[in-house]
Amino acid sequence: MAEISAVADEPGQPPALTAFSLAQAAPKTTAKEQVITPFDVSGGVDETGKAVAIDYDKLIETFGSKRIDKELLIRFEEVTGHKPHRLLRRGMVFSHRDLDLILDKYEKGIPFYLYTGRGPSSDSMHVGHTIPFEFTKYLQEVFDVPLVIMLTDDEKFYHSPKISLDDAHRFALQNSMDIIAVGFDIKKTFIFIDTDFVDGGSGAAFNKNVRMLGKRTTINQIKGTFGFGDSNNIAEFAFPAMQSATAFATSFPFIFGPATKTVSKIPCLIPCAIDQDPYFRQCRDNARQMGCIKPALIHAVFLPSLRGAETKMSASDSDSSIFLNDTDKQIQKKVGNAFSGGQDSRELHRQLGGRTNVDIPFQYLRFFLEDDDELEEIRVAYESGEMESGGMKQRCTKELQAYVGAFRARRKAVTETVRDEFLRPRHLEFKGSPYEILGKRDREKEITDLEEKLQRLRASL
């Protein structure tokens, strides 16, 4: 290699192309930390300028949550009597806050409810959005508990300069039908769109909690948690109180009853992607002051982009995502272009094998393929070089086509009438429902009244 020196450009050489000047002109690379917030998700950049995958161990350390370990999974199965979901078994649902306490309460027969949500930013969801919803459906079935789903059309309007309020509301209506198609129990599930519910007559108790949370949250806390600055609008600063209020059962007296003192003790479990955790750190900090139970959380990793594991699948980048309304041909094309962990040549691949840790089609199979044994067979075959990248992409394509195809069939059955019933504030049917108890008392009273009338009638004969 030529020695770098500060000599003038040599005769006949284009200006500014000496080794020294090239070294000076070369862009300087600075390592960057990963960014994980509700508004921005990206892996870090190392000293060489190479993008790196999201470090979930570091997130646990930074956020102060706990890893879901083998012991907790064993306890989960013992308490519920159900095999852990594949996302739990494979570590894609990996972190929690107080899940152990929820299991303790469930074991003692103490009721709780589930809460999850979505910020509607497009008219169709992608398969990455279904991950927390599919897992939430599993939890609802395992625990047999009510579920509240929040669609934050207002947040998307506040945060995106390109989305109008009407657009966000339209997206929410469409997304609600996608969510229903995941398969939730209509008798146990209430879905609400912020701008409809909060401004309606059923949102009074919810609004009360928003105000109480808002009073207890400072601007400095929001800046520290979300990284907001002076250029963020005031609605963005206020919104965390809105998202947090859903985590308190007292926000929904039509579900849990009007006895605030009793209802405030009903805990909430929130399945969500890890980027939503900052909202609920604020919520947990304020819960005790409001006389409520801190919500528990269970965190999922992100479904990676088709481009690579450095960032998540995004609705704003159609080439990085598999949408739930994609055709089989579109899915085949997108998976065919996905980032591969295969080697540069067939010979080298057979010699060294594929890298499943960065291969996007294999990572998708980890999310969507139910059979653990088949997944392990695929891993071994790929890493040994027996299976090539084309074979991996074909197997992933087949699985995603089946997954999206089954969804499309269910989606056709979701009418606007069905959607409107999910969106209607109403009593839900679940064990321990105060309205179930009240209904039972009403029926018992009716029976008693009829028996008394019958006795009077007999006495008069």
Secondary structure, DSSP 4 states (H G I P E B T S, - for coil): -PPP--PPPPTTSPTT-SHHHHHHHSPPP--B--EESSS-EE--B-TTS-B----HHHHHHHHT-EE--HHHHHHHHHHH-SPPPHHHHTTSEEEEESHHHHHHHHHTT---EEEEEE---SSS-BHHHHHHHHHHHHHHHHHT--EEEEE-HHHHHHH-TT--HHHHHHHHHHHHHHHHTTT--TTTEEEEEHHHHTTSGGGHHHHHHHHHHHHT--HHHHHHHH---TTS-HHHHHHHHHHHHTTSGGG-HHHH-S-HHHHTT--EEEEEEGGGHHHHHHHHHHHGGGT-PPPEEEEEPPPEETTEEEEE--TT-GGG--BTT--HHHHHHHHHTS-----SSHHHHHHH---TTT-HHHHHHHHH---HHHHHHHHHHHHTTSS-HHHHHHHHHHHHHHHHHHHHHHHHT--HHHHHHHHS------TT-HHHHHHHHHHHHHHHHHHHHHHHHHHH-
